[in-house]
Protein backbone atom coordinates (compact mmCIF):
# COMPACT_ATOMS: atom_id res chain seq x y z
CA UNK A 1 0.00 0.00 0.00
CA UNK A 2 1.35 3.42 -0.87
CA UNK A 3 2.36 5.96 1.70
CA UNK A 4 1.82 9.14 -0.26
CA UNK A 5 -0.09 8.04 -3.38
CA UNK A 6 -3.53 6.42 -3.33
CA UNK A 7 -4.30 3.65 -5.86
CA UNK A 8 -7.36 5.61 -7.02
CA UNK A 9 -5.10 8.48 -8.09
CA UNK A 10 -3.08 6.16 -10.30
CA UNK A 11 -6.14 4.42 -11.67
CA UNK A 12 -7.51 7.79 -12.75
CA UNK A 13 -4.15 8.74 -14.34
CA UNK A 14 -4.22 5.53 -16.34
CA UNK A 15 -7.79 6.19 -17.50
CA UNK A 16 -9.03 2.93 -16.02
CA UNK A 17 -11.46 4.22 -13.39
CA UNK A 18 -14.53 2.83 -15.13
CA UNK A 19 -13.05 -0.37 -16.57
CA UNK A 20 -10.24 -1.60 -14.34
CA UNK A 21 -10.06 -5.34 -13.75
CA UNK A 22 -8.93 -6.97 -10.53
CA UNK A 23 -5.66 -7.99 -12.21
CA UNK A 24 -4.96 -4.43 -13.35
CA UNK A 25 -5.77 -3.12 -9.90
CA UNK A 26 -3.34 -5.63 -8.39
CA UNK A 27 -0.61 -4.50 -10.81
CA UNK A 28 -1.18 -0.86 -9.87
CA UNK A 29 -1.25 -1.61 -6.14
CA UNK A 30 1.99 -3.60 -6.32
CA UNK A 31 3.77 -0.92 -8.35
CA UNK A 32 3.10 1.89 -5.88
CA UNK A 33 5.45 0.78 -3.06
CA UNK A 34 8.24 0.05 -5.56
CA UNK A 35 7.98 3.50 -7.12
CA UNK A 36 7.74 5.20 -3.73
CA UNK A 37 10.80 3.30 -2.49
CA UNK A 38 12.80 4.45 -5.54
CA UNK A 39 11.83 8.07 -4.93
CA UNK A 40 12.55 7.85 -1.20
CA UNK A 41 15.99 6.35 -1.92
CA UNK A 42 16.85 9.22 -4.20
CA UNK A 43 15.60 11.84 -1.73
CA UNK A 44 17.42 10.18 1.15
CA UNK A 45 14.29 10.24 3.34
CA UNK A 46 10.57 9.47 3.47
CA UNK A 47 8.79 12.76 2.69
CA UNK A 48 5.51 11.81 4.36
CA UNK A 49 4.93 13.80 7.54
CA UNK A 50 5.48 11.75 10.67
CA UNK A 51 7.18 11.94 14.05
CA UNK A 52 10.81 10.90 13.58
CA UNK A 53 13.34 9.72 16.15
CA UNK A 54 17.00 10.00 15.16
CA UNK A 55 20.41 9.78 16.80
CA UNK A 56 23.47 11.84 15.89
CA UNK A 57 26.28 11.90 15.07
CA UNK A 58 26.06 8.65 13.18
CA UNK A 59 29.75 8.30 12.37
CA UNK A 60 32.81 8.88 14.54
CA UNK A 61 34.13 12.37 13.90
CA UNK A 62 37.74 13.41 14.14
CA UNK A 63 38.20 15.52 17.30
CA UNK A 64 40.43 18.47 16.59
CA UNK A 65 41.04 21.42 18.81
CA UNK A 66 40.76 21.74 22.56
CA UNK A 67 37.65 23.81 22.86
CA UNK A 68 34.91 22.35 25.01
CA UNK A 69 32.25 23.15 27.56
CA UNK A 70 32.10 21.53 30.99
CA UNK A 71 28.75 20.02 31.93
CA UNK A 72 27.80 18.30 35.17
CA UNK A 73 25.11 15.78 35.97
CA UNK A 74 24.36 14.08 39.28
CA UNK A 75 27.36 11.75 39.19
CA UNK A 76 29.99 13.08 36.82
CA UNK A 77 31.52 16.05 35.09
CA UNK A 78 32.40 15.91 31.43
CA UNK A 79 33.41 18.08 28.54
CA UNK A 80 30.93 18.64 25.78
CA UNK A 81 33.37 18.31 22.97
CA UNK A 82 33.41 20.18 19.70
CA UNK A 83 32.56 18.39 16.51
CA UNK A 84 35.31 18.59 13.92
CA UNK A 85 33.02 18.09 10.96
CA UNK A 86 29.55 19.43 11.59
CA UNK A 87 30.63 22.40 13.67
CA UNK A 88 27.70 24.47 14.82
CA UNK A 89 25.20 22.70 12.56
CA UNK A 90 23.23 19.53 13.19
CA UNK A 91 21.68 18.23 9.96
CA UNK A 92 18.67 15.99 10.45
CA UNK A 93 17.35 13.59 7.89
CA UNK A 94 13.66 14.20 7.27
CA UNK A 95 12.70 17.48 5.69
CA UNK A 96 11.26 19.87 6.53
CA UNK A 97 11.35 20.17 10.33
CA UNK A 98 8.24 21.65 11.91
CA UNK A 99 8.12 23.36 15.31
CA UNK A 100 5.03 21.26 16.19
CA UNK A 101 2.37 19.22 14.43
CA UNK A 102 -0.92 20.77 13.24
CA UNK A 103 -2.42 20.34 16.74
CA UNK A 104 0.44 22.35 18.28
CA UNK A 105 1.66 19.14 19.94
CA UNK A 106 4.88 17.13 19.50
CA UNK A 107 7.33 20.00 19.77
CA UNK A 108 10.97 19.16 19.06
CA UNK A 109 12.46 17.00 21.83
CA UNK A 110 16.26 17.18 21.70
CA UNK A 111 18.43 15.56 24.36
CA UNK A 112 22.18 15.31 24.78
CA UNK A 113 23.69 12.38 26.64
CA UNK A 114 27.45 12.10 26.20
CA UNK A 115 27.17 8.40 26.97
CA UNK A 116 23.89 7.93 25.12
CA UNK A 117 25.09 5.04 22.94
CA UNK A 118 22.28 5.61 20.44
CA UNK A 119 19.71 4.94 23.18
CA UNK A 120 20.82 1.35 23.77
CA UNK A 121 21.88 2.01 27.35
CA UNK A 122 19.23 1.82 30.04
CA UNK A 123 18.40 5.27 31.38
CA UNK A 124 20.02 7.13 28.50
CA UNK A 125 18.56 10.39 27.24
CA UNK A 126 16.62 11.10 30.41
CA UNK A 127 14.19 13.99 30.65
CA UNK A 128 16.78 15.91 32.66
CA UNK A 129 19.02 15.92 29.58
CA UNK A 130 16.43 17.62 27.43
CA UNK A 131 17.55 20.86 25.83
CA UNK A 132 15.29 23.90 25.57
CA UNK A 133 14.48 25.30 22.15
CA UNK A 134 15.66 28.85 21.86
CA UNK A 135 18.42 28.47 24.44
CA UNK A 136 20.02 25.04 24.04
CA UNK A 137 19.25 24.71 20.34
CA UNK A 138 17.37 26.46 17.57
CA UNK A 139 16.35 25.15 14.14
CA UNK A 140 17.01 27.40 11.19
CA UNK A 141 13.35 28.29 10.74
CA UNK A 142 12.85 30.07 7.45
CA UNK A 143 9.07 30.15 6.95
CA UNK A 144 5.68 29.12 8.32
CA UNK A 145 3.23 26.60 6.91
CA UNK A 146 -0.43 27.33 6.15
CA UNK A 147 -1.30 26.68 9.80
CA UNK A 148 1.21 29.23 11.06
CA UNK A 149 3.64 26.57 12.30
CA UNK A 150 7.31 27.39 11.80
CA UNK A 151 9.21 25.33 9.26
CA UNK A 152 12.91 24.66 8.81
CA UNK A 153 13.34 23.60 5.18
CA UNK A 154 17.08 22.92 5.44
CA UNK A 155 16.84 20.57 8.42
CA UNK A 156 19.72 22.40 10.12
CA UNK A 157 19.69 22.91 13.88
CA UNK A 158 22.17 25.16 15.64
CA UNK A 159 23.24 25.47 19.27
CA UNK A 160 25.15 27.93 21.44
CA UNK A 161 28.24 25.75 21.31
CA UNK A 162 29.47 22.97 19.11
CA UNK A 163 27.53 19.75 18.82
CA UNK A 164 29.07 16.71 20.51
CA UNK A 165 31.26 14.54 18.32
CA UNK A 166 30.67 11.30 20.24
CA UNK A 167 28.47 9.09 18.02
CA UNK A 168 24.95 8.55 19.31
CA UNK A 169 25.09 11.28 21.94
CA UNK A 170 22.23 13.35 20.52
CA UNK A 171 18.65 12.14 20.37
CA UNK A 172 16.05 14.18 18.55
CA UNK A 173 12.33 13.51 18.16
CA UNK A 174 10.64 15.86 15.73
CA UNK A 175 7.88 16.27 13.18
CA UNK A 176 9.40 15.91 9.72
CA UNK A 177 7.96 15.69 6.22
CA UNK A 178 5.14 17.08 4.12
CA UNK A 179 1.38 16.87 4.62
CA UNK A 180 -0.98 15.24 2.12
CA UNK A 181 -2.16 18.68 0.99
CA UNK A 182 1.37 19.97 0.47
CA UNK A 183 2.26 16.91 -1.59
CA UNK A 184 -0.80 17.36 -3.80
CA UNK A 185 -0.64 21.10 -4.33
CA UNK A 186 -3.81 21.88 -2.38
CA UNK A 187 -1.90 23.74 0.33
CA UNK A 188 -1.57 27.42 -0.35
CA UNK A 189 1.86 27.86 1.24
CA UNK A 190 4.12 24.84 0.88
CA UNK A 191 4.63 23.18 -2.50
CA UNK A 192 5.85 19.59 -2.51
CA UNK A 193 3.95 18.57 -5.65
CA UNK A 194 7.09 17.44 -7.54
CA UNK A 195 7.53 14.60 -5.04
CA UNK A 196 3.97 13.35 -5.47
CA UNK A 197 4.17 13.81 -9.25
CA UNK A 198 7.45 11.88 -9.37
CA UNK A 199 5.86 8.93 -7.61
CA UNK A 200 2.83 9.04 -9.93
CA UNK A 201 5.09 9.12 -13.02
CA UNK A 202 7.20 6.24 -11.77
CA UNK A 203 4.17 4.12 -10.86
CA UNK A 204 2.64 4.78 -14.26
CA UNK A 205 5.90 3.79 -15.96
CA UNK A 206 6.10 0.53 -14.05
CA UNK A 207 2.44 -0.28 -14.67
CA UNK A 208 2.65 0.47 -18.40
CA UNK A 209 5.76 -1.69 -18.64
CA UNK A 210 3.87 -4.64 -17.16
CA UNK A 211 0.82 -3.99 -19.35
CA UNK A 212 2.91 -3.77 -22.53
CA UNK A 213 4.92 -6.89 -21.74
CA UNK A 214 1.69 -8.85 -21.50
CA UNK A 215 0.80 -8.20 -25.11
CA UNK A 216 1.93 -10.47 -27.89
CA UNK A 217 2.48 -10.14 -31.58
CA UNK A 218 0.82 -12.63 -33.89
CA UNK A 219 3.94 -14.80 -33.74
CA UNK A 220 3.61 -15.07 -29.94
CA UNK A 221 6.60 -12.86 -29.12
CA UNK A 222 6.07 -10.96 -25.86
CA UNK A 223 6.85 -7.29 -26.05
CA UNK A 224 5.39 -3.82 -26.55
CA UNK A 225 3.74 -2.91 -29.81
CA UNK A 226 5.85 -0.33 -31.63
CA UNK A 227 3.72 -0.22 -34.76
CA UNK A 228 0.40 -1.44 -36.08
CA UNK A 229 -1.41 -1.26 -39.40
CA UNK A 230 -4.90 -2.05 -40.66
CA UNK A 231 -5.67 -1.11 -44.22
CA UNK A 232 -4.80 2.54 -44.72
CA UNK A 233 -4.45 3.06 -40.93
CA UNK A 234 -1.09 2.60 -39.25
CA UNK A 235 1.08 4.08 -36.52
CA UNK A 236 4.60 3.77 -35.23
CA UNK A 237 5.69 4.76 -31.70
CA UNK A 238 8.71 7.05 -31.60
CA UNK A 239 11.65 5.47 -29.79
CA UNK A 240 12.05 8.50 -27.52
CA UNK A 241 8.40 8.40 -26.50
CA UNK A 242 8.59 4.68 -25.88
CA UNK A 243 11.67 5.09 -23.72
CA UNK A 244 9.91 7.76 -21.72
CA UNK A 245 6.82 5.64 -21.27
CA UNK A 246 8.55 2.43 -20.28
CA UNK A 247 12.06 3.54 -19.21
CA UNK A 248 13.85 0.23 -19.26
CA UNK A 249 15.04 -0.96 -15.87
CA UNK A 250 16.05 2.38 -14.42
CA UNK A 251 15.31 2.92 -10.75
CA UNK A 252 14.25 6.46 -11.62
CA UNK A 253 14.04 8.25 -14.96
CA UNK A 254 16.42 11.17 -15.47
CA UNK A 255 13.43 13.52 -15.75
CA UNK A 256 12.19 12.29 -12.36
CA UNK A 257 15.58 12.89 -10.74
CA UNK A 258 15.69 16.38 -12.15
CA UNK A 259 12.27 17.26 -10.73
CA UNK A 260 13.28 15.94 -7.27
CA UNK A 261 16.68 17.66 -7.02
CA UNK A 262 15.51 20.58 -4.90
CA UNK A 263 14.07 18.18 -2.30
CA UNK A 264 17.05 15.85 -1.92
CA UNK A 265 18.70 16.04 1.51
CA UNK A 266 22.29 16.38 0.30
CA UNK A 267 23.32 17.88 3.63
CA UNK A 268 22.37 14.75 5.57
CA UNK A 269 24.05 12.48 3.03
CA UNK A 270 27.31 14.36 3.55
CA UNK A 271 27.13 15.00 7.28
CA UNK A 272 25.95 11.61 8.47
CA UNK B 1 -16.42 -0.18 -11.28
CA UNK B 2 -17.10 3.48 -11.86
CA UNK B 3 -15.60 6.91 -11.59
CA UNK B 4 -17.57 9.23 -9.36
CA UNK B 5 -17.10 12.92 -9.98
CA UNK B 6 -18.38 15.19 -7.26
CA UNK B 7 -17.95 18.78 -6.18
CA UNK B 8 -17.76 20.41 -2.81
CA UNK B 9 -21.05 22.13 -1.85
CA UNK B 10 -22.95 20.02 -4.40
CA UNK B 11 -24.60 16.81 -3.25
CA UNK B 12 -24.48 13.58 -5.19
CA UNK B 13 -26.63 10.44 -5.25
CA UNK B 14 -25.58 7.01 -6.45
CA UNK B 15 -27.34 3.68 -6.55
CA UNK B 16 -25.13 0.72 -5.71
CA UNK B 17 -26.17 -2.75 -6.78
CA UNK B 18 -24.55 -5.71 -5.05
CA UNK B 19 -24.25 -8.91 -7.03
CA UNK B 20 -22.98 -12.37 -6.22
CA UNK B 21 -20.40 -14.27 -8.27
CA UNK B 22 -23.12 -15.44 -10.65
CA UNK B 23 -24.27 -11.87 -11.27
CA UNK B 24 -27.52 -12.19 -9.32
CA UNK B 25 -28.57 -9.12 -7.35
CA UNK B 26 -28.22 -9.34 -3.58
CA UNK B 27 -30.85 -7.44 -1.65
CA UNK B 28 -29.69 -6.63 1.90
CA UNK B 29 -31.71 -8.21 4.68
CA UNK B 30 -33.33 -6.35 7.52
CA UNK B 31 -30.31 -6.81 9.78
CA UNK B 32 -27.67 -6.19 7.11
CA UNK B 33 -25.89 -2.87 6.76
CA UNK B 34 -23.82 -0.99 4.21
CA UNK B 35 -21.35 1.80 4.70
CA UNK B 36 -19.43 4.09 2.40
CA UNK B 37 -16.04 5.55 3.27
CA UNK B 38 -14.21 8.26 1.37
CA UNK B 39 -10.54 7.94 2.20
CA UNK B 40 -7.00 7.57 1.02
CA UNK B 41 -6.11 3.96 1.70
CA UNK B 42 -2.71 4.90 3.11
CA UNK B 43 -4.39 7.06 5.75
CA UNK B 44 -6.85 4.42 6.95
CA UNK B 45 -6.24 2.96 10.36
CA UNK B 46 -8.09 1.10 13.07
CA UNK B 47 -9.82 -2.10 12.02
CA UNK B 48 -12.84 -3.18 10.00
CA UNK B 49 -15.17 -2.68 12.94
CA UNK B 50 -13.82 0.73 13.90
CA UNK B 51 -11.92 2.40 11.07
CA UNK B 52 -10.06 5.66 11.52
CA UNK B 53 -8.31 8.12 9.26
CA UNK B 54 -11.13 8.45 6.72
CA UNK B 55 -12.35 11.75 5.26
CA UNK B 56 -16.03 10.83 5.52
CA UNK B 57 -18.13 7.84 6.52
CA UNK B 58 -21.85 7.13 6.36
CA UNK B 59 -23.60 3.95 7.50
CA UNK B 60 -27.02 2.74 6.45
CA UNK B 61 -29.58 3.47 9.12
CA UNK B 62 -27.51 6.29 10.61
CA UNK B 63 -27.80 9.47 8.60
CA UNK B 64 -25.15 12.16 9.02
CA UNK B 65 -26.09 15.44 10.68
CA UNK B 66 -26.27 17.05 7.23
CA UNK B 67 -28.47 14.33 5.75
CA UNK B 68 -26.02 12.01 3.99
CA UNK B 69 -27.61 8.59 4.00
CA UNK B 70 -27.72 5.07 2.63
CA UNK B 71 -31.14 3.51 1.97
CA UNK B 72 -30.91 -0.23 1.47
CA UNK B 73 -32.87 -2.06 -1.19
CA UNK B 74 -32.34 -3.81 -4.52
CA UNK B 75 -30.58 -0.63 -5.61
CA UNK B 76 -28.98 0.75 -2.49
CA UNK B 77 -29.20 4.51 -2.71
CA UNK B 78 -26.23 6.47 -1.38
CA UNK B 79 -26.74 10.19 -0.87
CA UNK B 80 -23.80 12.41 -0.05
CA UNK B 81 -24.91 15.80 1.19
CA UNK B 82 -23.20 18.94 -0.15
CA UNK B 83 -22.27 20.13 3.32
CA UNK B 84 -20.51 16.83 4.04
CA UNK B 85 -18.62 16.93 0.75
CA UNK B 86 -17.55 20.48 1.56
CA UNK B 87 -15.57 19.18 4.55
CA UNK B 88 -13.39 17.00 2.31
CA UNK B 89 -10.35 18.68 0.74
CA UNK B 90 -10.51 18.58 -3.09
CA UNK B 91 -8.70 15.64 -4.59
CA UNK B 92 -8.88 12.01 -5.64
CA UNK B 93 -9.92 9.44 -3.09
CA UNK B 94 -10.97 5.84 -2.82
CA UNK B 95 -14.72 5.30 -2.49
CA UNK B 96 -14.89 2.22 -0.30
CA UNK B 97 -18.10 0.23 -0.12
CA UNK B 98 -18.37 -2.12 2.87
CA UNK B 99 -21.13 -4.62 3.57
CA UNK B 100 -22.20 -6.13 6.87
CA UNK B 101 -23.91 -9.45 6.26
CA UNK B 102 -25.41 -10.68 9.47
CA UNK B 103 -25.80 -14.18 8.06
CA UNK B 104 -22.15 -14.37 7.02
CA UNK B 105 -19.89 -13.98 10.06
CA UNK B 106 -21.55 -10.67 11.01
CA UNK B 107 -18.54 -8.55 10.18
CA UNK B 108 -17.75 -5.70 7.85
CA UNK B 109 -16.32 -6.72 4.50
CA UNK B 110 -15.08 -4.47 1.72
CA UNK B 111 -16.99 -5.42 -1.44
CA UNK B 112 -15.76 -2.71 -3.80
CA UNK B 113 -13.36 0.21 -4.07
CA UNK B 114 -14.13 2.88 -6.63
CA UNK B 115 -12.54 6.20 -7.50
CA UNK B 116 -14.13 9.47 -6.46
CA UNK B 117 -12.88 12.86 -7.57
CA UNK B 118 -13.97 15.80 -5.44
CA UNK B 119 -13.57 19.08 -7.20
CA UNK B 120 -13.17 22.46 -5.62
CA UNK B 121 -16.14 24.78 -5.65
Boltz contact constraints between the chains, C-beta under 6 A:
constraints:
  - contact:
      token1: [A, 1]
      token2: [B, 41]
      max_distance: 6.0
  - contact:
      token1: [A, 1]
      token2: [B, 42]
      max_distance: 6.0
  - contact:
      token1: [A, 2]
      token2: [B, 42]
      max_distance: 6.0
  - contact:
      token1: [A, 3]
      token2: [B, 42]
      max_distance: 6.0
  - contact:
      token1: [A, 6]
      token2: [B, 40]
      max_distance: 6.0
  - contact:
      token1: [A, 6]
      token2: [B, 41]
      max_distance: 6.0
  - contact:
      token1: [A, 6]
      token2: [B, 94]
      max_distance: 6.0
  - contact:
      token1: [A, 8]
      token2: [B, 92]
      max_distance: 6.0
  - contact:
      token1: [A, 8]
      token2: [B, 94]
      max_distance: 6.0
  - contact:
      token1: [A, 8]
      token2: [B, 115]
      max_distance: 6.0
  - contact:
      token1: [A, 9]
      token2: [B, 92]
      max_distance: 6.0
  - contact:
      token1: [A, 11]
      token2: [B, 115]
      max_distance: 6.0
  - contact:
      token1: [A, 12]
      token2: [B, 92]
      max_distance: 6.0
  - contact:
      token1: [A, 12]
      token2: [B, 115]
      max_distance: 6.0
  - contact:
      token1: [A, 17]
      token2: [B, 3]
      max_distance: 6.0
  - contact:
      token1: [A, 17]
      token2: [B, 115]
      max_distance: 6.0
  - contact:
      token1: [A, 18]
      token2: [B, 2]
      max_distance: 6.0
  - contact:
      token1: [A, 18]
      token2: [B, 3]
      max_distance: 6.0
  - contact:
      token1: [A, 20]
      token2: [B, 1]
      max_distance: 6.0
  - contact:
      token1: [A, 184]
      token2: [B, 91]
      max_distance: 6.0
  - contact:
      token1: [A, 186]
      token2: [B, 89]
      max_distance: 6.0
